[in-house]
Amino acid sequence: MAREQYKCTMCGRPAEEVHHKVPRSKGGKNDSGNLVVLCRECHEMLHRKR
């Protein structure tokens, strides 16, 4: 989260959560290439689209 200055990469608001691009249940890792820093609202929006 520090890499993104604790700001949501989608909207720029303060970020509280990390999203896995490839879900861990599908083999996604906890490395920086698979993680996106998001605020709660944007994180929920991404999961609703799935």
N, C-alpha and C positions, 0 to 999 in steps of 0.2 A: 504494500500500500504506500510505503514511503516513496517508491519509484514514481508513482503517479501523484505525489504530494497530497495524498489522502483526499483526492477529488475524483468524482465519478468520471470515467472515460467517455460516457455518453452525453452527460448534461453539464458537468462541471460542478455540481453541488457536492457538499461534503460526503465522502464515501464511508460506508460502514461494513460493506460486504465484499466478498470475492466470489466471482462466478467462474466455474470450470467450462472452458470452451468445449472440451470433450469430457462428458461426465465421468466421474470415477467409476461408476457402474459399468461403463463401456471401455475401461482401460485408461482413462485420462489420468494424468499425473498431477502432482502438486508442485510443478515447476513453473517458473515465471512465463514460459511460452504458452502455457495452457490456462493461465489465470487472467481475469479481467477485474479491475477494481470498479465497483458500482455502488450507487446509493440504493437504498431499499426499494424505492419506487421503480427504478430502471431494472433492477434485478427481478422483481416480481413481473414486470412487463415482459422481459425475455422469457421467463418460464411460462407465461400465459400463451405465448406464441407457439410453443412446442406442441 
